[in-house]
Structures are given as C-alpha cells and as structure tokens.
Amino acid sequence: MTYKKTVLIIPPNDAEAVMIRKLADKLGLSVIESKQHHGASLDKGHDYVQEVKEGGYSQAVVVEMPGSKAEARLRKLGVKLDIIDHHHYTGLSRAHDAQGRLLPSSLEQFLIKFKITDQQLKKWGFTPRLVRGIGIQDRGYVWALQDEGYSAKEIKAVMAFHDSLIAHLQNPQTEARKERLAQAAWERRKKWREFLIITTRADIQLRPRLSRMVVQQIKKPTSMIIVEHGRGLIYVQESPYALHLFERFGGFTFGLDRNWGHRNEKQKKPITLRDVKKAIEVVHRKNRLSD
C-alpha cells in the first residue's frame, strides 16, 4: 500500500515517538517533524497547516500535538485529520475513545492503524516484542509491562531498547549531571501519607530518572509527588488522585490516568505543593465520608 497523499506530523522527542518515526519511514510515509519538546502543539512553532497544503496532502496523521486552531484549519482545507494521542490536556480530553475506554499508547494505535504485524516488523529488522514493549511502557511504564506478562529479563531488554532510541537526543555530559542531581534529590525524599515527595531546583528534567530509581530500588508502583521548581513543573505519579487533580488544576495526564502533571506559566498563579496536598486531602475526606 502507498501513502502518497498521507503525511505524519510528529515531534520525535521520546522513545515512543522516535519508534513511530522509524516505522513511518519503513511504510514510506511523508513526515513533517516538529522540533518541539514535551508539550508540543500543532498551534506552536511552525505553520504545519501551510506545509500540509503545499505538500498537497489529503490526510494528516498527528501524533501527540494537540492544537485546536490548526486542526480546524486543516479540516477547513478538506484534509482528513487522524489524531493519535492518549492524554488529557487542559480543556481537551484525548485519553479515551467514544465509549469512554482508555486508549492504548500512541505507538500501539499507530501499529493498529497501519496494520503493522509482527511478521512485518521482523521483515524490517525489528524485534516485535521490543517494539510493542515501547508502546506498553509508554502507556503504563514498567508496571504495564509486568501486567502484560513481560519477564524481568524482557523488561530489562525493553528499557535498554528504550534508552537506545533516545540516545541521539542526549548529551553525555548533561546526562551525567542529571544522574547526580536525581540521586541527590532522591536522597532528600520525604514521606507524606502514601506519597514520596521529591523536590529539586534543577533546571533540567529529572522525573524519568526518579521513576527509574523506583523500579530499581522499590520494585513496585509507588505514589510520588515530584516538584521540579527550576522547570516550573509538578507531577503526581501512580495515584488514584490524578484525574481529580487534572479536573481541579488542568495540566495533563499520562500513564493510564494514574499520573498527572502541571507546568506553571508566567503571569499565572502557580500551583504549589501545598495546593496539591490540599486537593488530595479534600478528595480523601470525601472518599472517607462516602465509605
């Protein structure tokens, strides 16, 4: 099958997106690559609509780049728009299907949409179990791999494959600094209720490394509140409160609606650790009263 009139729009900024881009190349899909980091939007950084128009494409497949204005413009042009996503965003829910069921990861959706089989993956030189593992871990991290029957050895292989996919995105010196800062933040962790609270003033992302430390040292899903002051981000992970926090503060969800994050922006009242604790306490009290 050929896809001359189809274009993929994607920000290859994590392992899942990099894997999708590799598969798109094997399919012969045209690709418009966004240079945006996490939080990418079709409305930011580039006129994607104009590029689609100039390319003469009749179908655009957009991966994890919500942008209502650009989406409306594409549809007005008569372009068939296919959204691949599995997250909630402020004012926009893309984590569920029309029946309200949680959607699989974007990689899993891509494999289904383009009918990519294990046989095809092998023909292209990929190990199907690893490729599908990247989608599973993006959906629910290591714990989802365990639920899907991956052995400890297989999980280690998936995570090694994950790291190889993003190696070109990383600077070895920066990664070494991240390791030091993450270790220091981990050692300062505190306990509040069922949560580990980890705060850092670092100006680089530490959350993925802190999550990996949970896997290595605790070896089971663990509720955490991570505050990255230097980046203006706050996360609550592996928690039944994620959707409540999203409804209260906006932001975004990930990991089967058990993880929530929020980026504080200039000119807006910041969401603080105190705010998050208070919101969790309110939900906890309501739940206790209803029992």
BALOBA-1460 file (C-alpha; in Angstrom, 3 decimals):
// residues 291
<rec num="1" residu="m" x="0.000" y="0.000" z="0.000"/>
<rec num="2" residu="t" x="1.241" y="3.523" z="-0.824"/>
<rec num="3" residu="y" x="0.589" y="6.675" z="1.163"/>
<rec num="4" residu="k" x="1.500" y="9.413" z="-1.314"/>
<rec num="5" residu="k" x="-1.218" y="11.736" z="-0.051"/>
<rec num="6" residu="t" x="-0.699" y="10.978" z="3.645"/>
<rec num="7" residu="v" x="1.660" y="12.878" z="5.935"/>
<rec num="8" residu="l" x="2.645" y="12.155" z="9.533"/>
<rec num="9" residu="i" x="3.185" y="15.134" z="11.848"/>
<rec num="10" residu="i" x="5.186" y="14.176" z="14.916"/>
<rec num="11" residu="p" x="7.665" y="15.518" z="17.484"/>
<rec num="12" residu="p" x="10.230" y="12.680" z="17.900"/>
<rec num="13" residu="n" x="11.086" y="13.803" z="21.429"/>
<rec num="14" residu="d" x="10.788" y="10.492" z="23.298"/>
<rec num="15" residu="a" x="11.292" y="6.789" z="22.654"/>
<rec num="16" residu="e" x="7.717" y="6.149" z="21.565"/>
<rec num="17" residu="a" x="7.730" y="8.987" z="19.032"/>
<rec num="18" residu="v" x="11.168" y="8.003" z="17.708"/>
<rec num="19" residu="m" x="9.876" y="4.444" z="17.195"/>
<rec num="20" residu="i" x="6.805" y="5.717" z="15.357"/>
<rec num="21" residu="r" x="9.042" y="7.835" z="13.120"/>
<rec num="22" residu="k" x="11.159" y="4.776" z="12.284"/>
<rec num="23" residu="l" x="8.047" y="2.799" z="11.363"/>
<rec num="24" residu="a" x="6.747" y="5.691" z="9.257"/>
<rec num="25" residu="d" x="9.986" y="5.629" z="7.270"/>
<rec num="26" residu="k" x="9.554" y="1.896" z="6.647"/>
<rec num="27" residu="l" x="5.988" y="2.493" z="5.456"/>
<rec num="28" residu="g" x="7.156" y="5.225" z="3.111"/>
<rec num="29" residu="l" x="5.083" y="7.896" z="4.831"/>
<rec num="30" residu="s" x="5.963" y="11.532" z="4.319"/>
<rec num="31" residu="v" x="6.837" y="13.127" z="7.657"/>
<rec num="32" residu="i" x="6.688" y="16.661" z="8.981"/>
<rec num="33" residu="e" x="8.935" y="16.605" z="12.027"/>
<rec num="34" residu="s" x="8.370" y="19.027" z="14.877"/>
<rec num="35" residu="k" x="11.377" y="20.140" z="16.919"/>
<rec num="36" residu="q" x="9.220" y="20.832" z="19.975"/>
<rec num="37" residu="h" x="9.871" y="19.096" z="23.280"/>
<rec num="38" residu="h" x="7.196" y="17.636" z="25.576"/>
<rec num="39" residu="g" x="4.082" y="19.772" z="25.461"/>
<rec num="40" residu="a" x="4.270" y="20.073" z="21.661"/>
<rec num="41" residu="s" x="1.289" y="21.688" z="19.922"/>
<rec num="42" residu="l" x="0.145" y="21.929" z="16.330"/>
<rec num="43" residu="d" x="-0.524" y="25.601" z="17.070"/>
<rec num="44" residu="k" x="3.077" y="26.385" z="18.040"/>
<rec num="45" residu="g" x="6.493" y="26.747" z="16.495"/>
<rec num="46" residu="h" x="5.677" y="26.304" z="12.801"/>
<rec num="47" residu="d" x="2.837" y="26.673" z="10.292"/>
<rec num="48" residu="y" x="2.126" y="22.979" z="9.860"/>
<rec num="49" residu="v" x="-1.119" y="23.729" z="8.015"/>
<rec num="50" residu="q" x="0.701" y="25.635" z="5.287"/>
<rec num="51" residu="e" x="3.216" y="22.804" z="4.907"/>
<rec num="52" residu="v" x="0.417" y="20.258" z="4.551"/>
<rec num="53" residu="k" x="-1.228" y="22.494" z="1.954"/>
<rec num="54" residu="e" x="1.998" y="22.983" z="-0.002"/>
<rec num="55" residu="g" x="2.640" y="19.236" z="0.057"/>
<rec num="56" residu="g" x="-0.736" y="18.547" z="-1.486"/>
<rec num="57" residu="y" x="-1.636" y="16.033" z="1.240"/>
<rec num="58" residu="s" x="-5.229" y="14.909" z="1.669"/>
<rec num="59" residu="q" x="-4.658" y="13.120" z="5.004"/>
<rec num="60" residu="a" x="-2.657" y="14.181" z="8.061"/>
<rec num="61" residu="v" x="-1.880" y="11.850" z="10.969"/>
<rec num="62" residu="v" x="-0.941" y="13.946" z="14.001"/>
<rec num="63" residu="v" x="0.793" y="12.316" z="16.963"/>
<rec num="64" residu="e" x="0.525" y="13.938" z="20.412"/>
<rec num="65" residu="m" x="0.435" y="17.532" z="19.163"/>
<rec num="66" residu="p" x="-2.936" y="18.963" z="20.247"/>
<rec num="67" residu="g" x="-3.762" y="22.253" z="18.576"/>
<rec num="68" residu="s" x="-7.429" y="23.133" z="18.086"/>
<rec num="69" residu="k" x="-6.779" y="26.144" z="15.825"/>
<rec num="70" residu="a" x="-4.512" y="24.300" z="13.401"/>
<rec num="71" residu="e" x="-6.793" y="21.253" z="13.468"/>
<rec num="72" residu="a" x="-9.758" y="23.430" z="12.486"/>
<rec num="73" residu="r" x="-7.751" y="24.987" z="9.646"/>
<rec num="74" residu="l" x="-6.759" y="21.571" z="8.327"/>
<rec num="75" residu="r" x="-10.336" y="20.345" z="8.352"/>
<rec num="76" residu="k" x="-11.455" y="23.545" z="6.604"/>
<rec num="77" residu="l" x="-8.971" y="22.724" z="3.835"/>
<rec num="78" residu="g" x="-10.684" y="19.354" z="3.440"/>
<rec num="79" residu="v" x="-7.763" y="17.418" z="4.896"/>
<rec num="80" residu="k" x="-8.736" y="14.151" z="6.619"/>
<rec num="81" residu="l" x="-7.307" y="14.541" z="10.109"/>
<rec num="82" residu="d" x="-6.390" y="11.491" z="12.195"/>
<rec num="83" residu="i" x="-5.428" y="12.210" z="15.804"/>
<rec num="84" residu="i" x="-3.191" y="9.719" z="17.607"/>
<rec num="85" residu="d" x="-2.949" y="10.521" z="21.298"/>
<rec num="86" residu="h" x="-3.772" y="9.111" z="24.746"/>
<rec num="87" residu="h" x="-3.530" y="12.069" z="27.118"/>
<rec num="88" residu="h" x="-5.737" y="14.635" z="28.802"/>
<rec num="89" residu="y" x="-4.756" y="18.278" z="28.324"/>
<rec num="90" residu="t" x="-6.217" y="21.446" z="29.791"/>
<rec num="91" residu="g" x="-9.528" y="21.920" z="28.020"/>
<rec num="92" residu="l" x="-9.045" y="18.870" z="25.830"/>
<rec num="93" residu="s" x="-9.505" y="15.167" z="26.542"/>
<rec num="94" residu="r" x="-7.803" y="12.654" z="24.264"/>
<rec num="95" residu="a" x="-7.256" y="9.805" z="26.683"/>
<rec num="96" residu="h" x="-10.481" y="7.891" z="25.966"/>
<rec num="97" residu="d" x="-12.383" y="6.548" z="22.984"/>
<rec num="98" residu="a" x="-16.011" y="7.374" z="22.129"/>
<rec num="99" residu="q" x="-17.194" y="4.712" z="24.585"/>
<rec num="100" residu="g" x="-15.126" y="6.198" z="27.418"/>
<rec num="101" residu="r" x="-12.491" y="3.467" z="27.420"/>
<rec num="102" residu="l" x="-8.855" y="4.336" z="27.980"/>
<rec num="103" residu="l" x="-6.976" y="4.443" z="24.693"/>
<rec num="104" residu="p" x="-3.786" y="2.425" z="24.177"/>
<rec num="105" residu="s" x="-0.488" y="4.240" z="23.708"/>
<rec num="106" residu="s" x="0.195" y="6.235" z="20.558"/>
<rec num="107" residu="l" x="2.600" y="3.576" z="19.270"/>
<rec num="108" residu="e" x="0.004" y="0.866" z="19.808"/>
<rec num="109" residu="q" x="-2.568" y="2.990" z="17.962"/>
<rec num="110" residu="f" x="-0.115" y="3.551" z="15.101"/>
<rec num="111" residu="l" x="0.549" y="-0.178" z="14.765"/>
<rec num="112" residu="i" x="-3.191" y="-0.856" z="14.606"/>
<rec num="113" residu="k" x="-3.984" y="1.997" z="12.225"/>
<rec num="114" residu="f" x="-1.381" y="0.947" z="9.661"/>
<rec num="115" residu="k" x="-1.984" y="-2.778" z="10.232"/>
<rec num="116" residu="i" x="1.655" y="-3.473" z="11.084"/>
<rec num="117" residu="t" x="2.073" y="-7.139" z="12.015"/>
<rec num="118" residu="d" x="4.838" y="-8.946" z="13.865"/>
<rec num="119" residu="q" x="5.813" y="-10.503" z="10.550"/>
<rec num="120" residu="q" x="6.199" y="-7.052" z="9.010"/>
<rec num="121" residu="l" x="8.236" y="-5.821" z="11.985"/>
<rec num="122" residu="k" x="10.582" y="-8.777" z="11.620"/>
<rec num="123" residu="k" x="10.924" y="-8.137" z="7.887"/>
<rec num="124" residu="w" x="12.001" y="-4.587" z="8.686"/>
<rec num="125" residu="g" x="14.615" y="-5.850" z="11.139"/>
<rec num="126" residu="f" x="12.803" y="-5.115" z="14.390"/>
<rec num="127" residu="t" x="12.062" y="-7.408" z="17.329"/>
<rec num="128" residu="p" x="8.255" y="-7.279" z="17.685"/>
<rec num="129" residu="r" x="8.276" y="-7.913" z="21.437"/>
<rec num="130" residu="l" x="10.588" y="-4.921" z="21.953"/>
<rec num="131" residu="v" x="8.682" y="-2.611" z="19.618"/>
<rec num="132" residu="r" x="5.367" y="-3.411" z="21.275"/>
<rec num="133" residu="g" x="7.059" y="-3.113" z="24.658"/>
<rec num="134" residu="i" x="7.917" y="0.519" z="23.919"/>
<rec num="135" residu="g" x="4.218" y="1.240" z="23.433"/>
<rec num="136" residu="i" x="3.224" y="-0.682" z="26.540"/>
<rec num="137" residu="q" x="5.759" y="1.065" z="28.763"/>
<rec num="138" residu="d" x="4.669" y="4.457" z="27.429"/>
<rec num="139" residu="r" x="1.101" y="3.524" z="28.338"/>
<rec num="140" residu="g" x="1.804" y="2.399" z="31.896"/>
<rec num="141" residu="y" x="5.573" y="2.245" z="32.427"/>
<rec num="142" residu="v" x="7.315" y="-0.892" z="33.744"/>
<rec num="143" residu="w" x="4.200" y="-1.882" z="35.677"/>
<rec num="144" residu="a" x="2.206" y="-2.241" z="32.454"/>
<rec num="145" residu="l" x="4.933" y="-4.471" z="31.006"/>
<rec num="146" residu="q" x="4.629" y="-6.676" z="34.083"/>
<rec num="147" residu="d" x="0.854" y="-6.800" z="33.658"/>
<rec num="148" residu="e" x="1.300" y="-7.817" z="30.013"/>
<rec num="149" residu="g" x="3.430" y="-10.798" z="31.057"/>
<rec num="150" residu="y" x="6.897" y="-9.480" z="30.266"/>
<rec num="151" residu="s" x="9.567" y="-11.239" z="32.308"/>
<rec num="152" residu="a" x="12.209" y="-9.336" z="34.281"/>
<rec num="153" residu="k" x="14.716" y="-10.146" z="31.540"/>
<rec num="154" residu="e" x="12.354" y="-8.893" z="28.837"/>
<rec num="155" residu="i" x="11.618" y="-5.699" z="30.763"/>
<rec num="156" residu="k" x="15.329" y="-5.028" z="31.061"/>
<rec num="157" residu="a" x="15.642" y="-5.519" z="27.288"/>
<rec num="158" residu="v" x="12.721" y="-3.160" z="26.582"/>
<rec num="159" residu="m" x="14.207" y="-0.447" z="28.774"/>
<rec num="160" residu="a" x="17.613" y="-0.872" z="27.112"/>
<rec num="161" residu="f" x="15.902" y="-0.568" z="23.711"/>
<rec num="162" residu="h" x="14.048" y="2.499" z="25.021"/>
<rec num="163" residu="d" x="17.337" y="4.114" z="26.005"/>
<rec num="164" residu="s" x="18.925" y="3.307" z="22.648"/>
<rec num="165" residu="l" x="16.063" y="5.020" z="20.805"/>
<rec num="166" residu="i" x="16.656" y="8.326" z="22.587"/>
<rec num="167" residu="a" x="20.455" y="8.167" z="22.847"/>
<rec num="168" residu="h" x="20.865" y="10.618" z="19.948"/>
<rec num="169" residu="l" x="18.712" y="13.154" z="21.800"/>
<rec num="170" residu="q" x="21.007" y="13.214" z="24.819"/>
<rec num="171" residu="n" x="24.263" y="14.906" z="25.681"/>
<rec num="172" residu="p" x="26.504" y="12.578" z="27.771"/>
<rec num="173" residu="q" x="27.667" y="15.460" z="29.983"/>
<rec num="174" residu="t" x="24.106" y="16.617" z="30.606"/>
<rec num="175" residu="e" x="23.020" y="13.063" z="31.357"/>
<rec num="176" residu="a" x="25.798" y="12.673" z="33.923"/>
<rec num="177" residu="r" x="24.647" y="15.889" z="35.589"/>
<rec num="178" residu="k" x="21.050" y="14.639" z="35.588"/>
<rec num="179" residu="e" x="22.199" y="11.443" z="37.282"/>
<rec num="180" residu="r" x="23.950" y="13.378" z="40.055"/>
<rec num="181" residu="l" x="21.051" y="15.756" z="40.618"/>
<rec num="182" residu="a" x="18.461" y="12.983" z="40.562"/>
<rec num="183" residu="q" x="20.431" y="10.947" z="43.088"/>
<rec num="184" residu="a" x="20.740" y="13.972" z="45.377"/>
<rec num="185" residu="a" x="17.009" y="14.693" z="45.103"/>
<rec num="186" residu="w" x="16.173" y="11.030" z="45.742"/>
<rec num="187" residu="e" x="18.273" y="11.004" z="48.900"/>
<rec num="188" residu="r" x="16.374" y="14.069" z="50.187"/>
<rec num="189" residu="r" x="12.972" y="12.476" z="49.619"/>
<rec num="190" residu="k" x="10.335" y="12.780" z="52.318"/>
<rec num="191" residu="k" x="7.195" y="10.810" z="53.110"/>
<rec num="192" residu="w" x="3.706" y="12.289" z="53.277"/>
<rec num="193" residu="r" x="0.755" y="9.951" z="53.564"/>
<rec num="194" residu="e" x="1.371" y="7.226" z="50.940"/>
<rec num="195" residu="f" x="3.495" y="9.547" z="48.825"/>
<rec num="196" residu="l" x="7.204" y="10.032" z="48.439"/>
<rec num="197" residu="i" x="7.795" y="13.755" z="47.970"/>
<rec num="198" residu="i" x="10.827" y="14.745" z="45.918"/>
<rec num="199" residu="t" x="11.714" y="18.366" z="45.232"/>
<rec num="200" residu="t" x="14.509" y="19.836" z="43.147"/>
<rec num="201" residu="r" x="15.697" y="23.257" z="41.994"/>
<rec num="202" residu="a" x="17.414" y="21.719" z="38.966"/>
<rec num="203" residu="d" x="16.804" y="23.380" z="35.603"/>
<rec num="204" residu="i" x="16.696" y="20.047" z="33.762"/>
<rec num="205" residu="q" x="14.168" y="17.215" z="33.789"/>
<rec num="206" residu="l" x="14.759" y="14.612" z="36.490"/>
<rec num="207" residu="r" x="11.390" y="12.845" z="36.613"/>
<rec num="208" residu="p" x="12.287" y="9.918" z="34.281"/>
<rec num="209" residu="r" x="15.406" y="9.128" z="36.313"/>
<rec num="210" residu="l" x="13.479" y="9.301" z="39.570"/>
<rec num="211" residu="s" x="10.895" y="6.908" z="38.124"/>
<rec num="212" residu="r" x="13.681" y="4.533" z="37.124"/>
<rec num="213" residu="m" x="15.024" y="4.665" z="40.691"/>
<rec num="214" residu="v" x="11.646" y="3.455" z="41.950"/>
<rec num="215" residu="v" x="11.899" y="0.482" z="39.598"/>
<rec num="216" residu="q" x="15.439" y="-0.322" z="40.659"/>
<rec num="217" residu="q" x="15.110" y="0.210" z="44.401"/>
<rec num="218" residu="i" x="11.449" y="-0.238" z="45.382"/>
<rec num="219" residu="k" x="10.412" y="-2.567" z="42.540"/>
<rec num="220" residu="k" x="6.693" y="-1.795" z="42.707"/>
<rec num="221" residu="p" x="4.330" y="1.073" z="41.796"/>
<rec num="222" residu="t" x="4.917" y="3.872" z="44.280"/>
<rec num="223" residu="s" x="2.948" y="7.089" z="44.701"/>
<rec num="224" residu="m" x="5.183" y="10.128" z="44.277"/>
<rec num="225" residu="i" x="4.875" y="13.888" z="44.149"/>
<rec num="226" residu="i" x="7.761" y="15.380" z="42.172"/>
<rec num="227" residu="v" x="8.285" y="19.136" z="42.212"/>
<rec num="228" residu="e" x="10.745" y="20.467" z="39.645"/>
<rec num="229" residu="h" x="10.944" y="24.099" z="40.793"/>
<rec num="230" residu="g" x="13.592" y="25.012" z="38.238"/>
<rec num="231" residu="r" x="11.350" y="23.957" z="35.361"/>
<rec num="232" residu="g" x="8.058" y="25.077" z="36.866"/>
<rec num="233" residu="l" x="6.631" y="21.563" z="36.811"/>
<rec num="234" residu="i" x="4.838" y="19.466" z="39.387"/>
<rec num="235" residu="y" x="3.860" y="15.806" z="38.961"/>
<rec num="236" residu="v" x="1.814" y="13.274" z="40.911"/>
<rec num="237" residu="q" x="2.574" y="9.694" z="39.882"/>
<rec num="238" residu="e" x="0.937" y="6.314" z="40.464"/>
<rec num="239" residu="s" x="-2.029" y="7.810" z="42.261"/>
<rec num="240" residu="p" x="-5.827" y="7.479" z="42.146"/>
<rec num="241" residu="y" x="-5.972" y="11.268" z="42.548"/>
<rec num="242" residu="a" x="-4.572" y="12.088" z="39.084"/>
<rec num="243" residu="l" x="-7.892" y="12.794" z="37.389"/>
<rec num="244" residu="h" x="-9.133" y="14.786" z="40.368"/>
<rec num="245" residu="l" x="-6.020" y="16.967" z="40.159"/>
<rec num="246" residu="f" x="-6.497" y="17.391" z="36.417"/>
<rec num="247" residu="e" x="-10.108" y="18.484" z="36.928"/>
<rec num="248" residu="r" x="-9.043" y="20.867" z="39.702"/>
<rec num="249" residu="f" x="-5.928" y="22.428" z="38.145"/>
<rec num="250" residu="g" x="-5.812" y="21.453" z="34.472"/>
<rec num="251" residu="g" x="-2.427" y="20.347" z="33.162"/>
<rec num="252" residu="f" x="-2.122" y="16.900" z="31.603"/>
<rec num="253" residu="t" x="-2.419" y="13.219" z="32.446"/>
<rec num="254" residu="f" x="-0.410" y="10.194" z="31.376"/>
<rec num="255" residu="g" x="0.118" y="6.572" z="32.361"/>
<rec num="256" residu="l" x="-3.453" y="5.206" z="32.360"/>
<rec num="257" residu="d" x="-4.847" y="8.292" z="34.097"/>
<rec num="258" residu="r" x="-2.827" y="7.485" z="37.222"/>
<rec num="259" residu="n" x="-0.280" y="10.236" z="36.588"/>
<rec num="260" residu="w" x="-0.780" y="13.993" z="36.435"/>
<rec num="261" residu="g" x="1.441" y="16.925" z="35.639"/>
<rec num="262" residu="h" x="1.188" y="20.703" z="35.505"/>
<rec num="263" residu="r" x="3.543" y="23.355" z="34.139"/>
<rec num="264" residu="n" x="3.358" y="26.698" z="35.905"/>
<rec num="265" residu="e" x="3.417" y="29.593" z="33.463"/>
<rec num="266" residu="k" x="4.485" y="33.181" z="33.966"/>
<rec num="267" residu="q" x="1.711" y="35.675" z="34.689"/>
<rec num="268" residu="k" x="-0.435" y="32.896" z="36.158"/>
<rec num="269" residu="k" x="-0.872" y="31.851" z="39.778"/>
<rec num="270" residu="p" x="1.455" y="28.885" z="40.316"/>
<rec num="271" residu="i" x="0.223" y="25.511" z="41.526"/>
<rec num="272" residu="t" x="2.289" y="24.624" z="44.585"/>
<rec num="273" residu="l" x="2.991" y="21.502" z="46.589"/>
<rec num="274" residu="r" x="0.689" y="22.895" z="49.280"/>
<rec num="275" residu="d" x="-2.126" y="23.268" z="46.725"/>
<rec num="276" residu="v" x="-1.696" y="19.670" z="45.582"/>
<rec num="277" residu="k" x="-1.640" y="18.307" z="49.129"/>
<rec num="278" residu="k" x="-4.775" y="20.272" z="49.993"/>
<rec num="279" residu="a" x="-6.596" y="18.958" z="46.905"/>
<rec num="280" residu="i" x="-5.624" y="15.375" z="47.751"/>
<rec num="281" residu="e" x="-6.813" y="15.823" z="51.335"/>
<rec num="282" residu="v" x="-10.187" y="17.125" z="50.128"/>
<rec num="283" residu="v" x="-10.714" y="14.077" z="47.896"/>
<rec num="284" residu="h" x="-9.530" y="11.746" z="50.643"/>
<rec num="285" residu="r" x="-12.028" y="13.205" z="53.123"/>
<rec num="286" residu="k" x="-14.876" y="12.901" z="50.600"/>
<rec num="287" residu="n" x="-13.978" y="9.301" z="49.903"/>
<rec num="288" residu="r" x="-13.796" y="8.509" z="53.610"/>
<rec num="289" residu="l" x="-17.202" y="10.062" z="54.269"/>
<rec num="290" residu="s" x="-18.774" y="8.099" z="51.404"/>
<rec num="291" residu="d" x="-17.445" y="4.735" z="52.656"/>
